[in-house]
Amino acid sequence: MLAGWFPESWQGFAIAQQPTYDDPVLLSSVLEQLRKLPPLVTSWEVDHLRTELAAAQQGKAWLLQGGDCAEMFAGCQSEPIASKLKVLLQMSLAIVFGARCRIIRLGRMAGQYAKPRSSDMETRNGVTLPCYRGDLINENEFTAAARRPDPMRMLRGYERSALTMNFIRGLSEGGFADLHHPENWNLVFVNQVSGEVAQRYQRLLQSLGDSIRFMETIAGSDPKELRRVDFFTSHEALHLGYESALTRKSVRGTGYYNLSTHLPWIGDRTRGLQGAHIEYFRGIRNPIAVKVGPSMAIDELVEMIDRLNPSNEPGRLTLIHRMGRSKIANVLPPMVDRLRELNKHVLWICDPMHGNTVATQHGRKTRRFDDICEELRLAFEIHAACGSRLGGAHLELTGENVTECTGGAGGLTEFDLGAAYQTQLDPRLNYEQALEVAFEIAEHLRNGWR
């Protein structure tokens, strides 16, 4: 056990990005209920992911992390959940087959219900209300009743996370993930996608089928590994009341685990060294991640690593750099060089989404596909030049046929965004764009940049 740490020790530290509840009695009651509910994941699953991430640090695997900017309670339905899983399976297949690289699949799902915001309040037409902080806390509708933080929403978030997790487990362990039947992963609108990306994927499936039949003929058996996949979950552990209520002591005596997810992360807005999130995260046994933006000083980064991973354990800490296309070349290399000099064991992965958000002339958020791909390319090059290794990508994407990011093989423009712009927060890659990114990643890995 760490000296002075317990699941609620963060309450003695400055905290950011938390809701203000007007009913403390109800809040206490909800947290007490959460403490008694079953965990959503197990410590064995968490430890397995930690081992996998340690392998990725050594270049023996690659991390593909993806999902919604923010989940919504209304999206807890079979088709949207299965669609996200299908996209991640197709992407991982493109990378595995194209780069001959083992993939760790990590969803931004089954708990991504809270979001940080740039301001506590929002004003429209002279009316000021609390900002929307995600379905775990309040509703997006701009009314006083909807924007009131409601503790009961934490119970709804737990229930929907549990339902999502149960469905994911059933799919990933069952025939859905069978490599013999990748047609299971087709999306409902896939026949509408007929460009080069879709044709390239169909050629991959043909080659995959030939390879599987060849392997089974030689081996004389059907390897069970081809019929299931490991699929892990992650979310930003923003609401510390909720997270600490789902933090449990392992029955094996190995410490405390956040059992709301396999991998929780700290966002760029809540990574202050003297803050509550660092205090909470330093004591849990999960593999953890931190978003690293261009405002982070190198000395601050080193001190943060020492607090979160004082024993320098492999697989413990993932750094998700999100610099933006225009800043990554200047900001990232000194960070990578310093951590290599100090022999810090971290897994570097690239988030090419958050540093590349722009507004259209009509004020709508979007991201340019070329900027996303360029930041990924630069990340591969920078790590290789520094003697480091890019070990994964962190992407906001959906299995729905949305129009939220411009560019890509479909040539979406700003004028096309209104056709199916569904996100209430940040723009996501659609199916075709996500698959195109996967082929880009496979090409970089095949060229030896790992």
Summary of the structure (lengths in Angstrom):
residues: 450
radius of gyration: 21.4
end to end distance: 35.5
largest distance: 72.6
contacts: 1513
relative contact order: 0.16
helix: 45%
strand: 16%
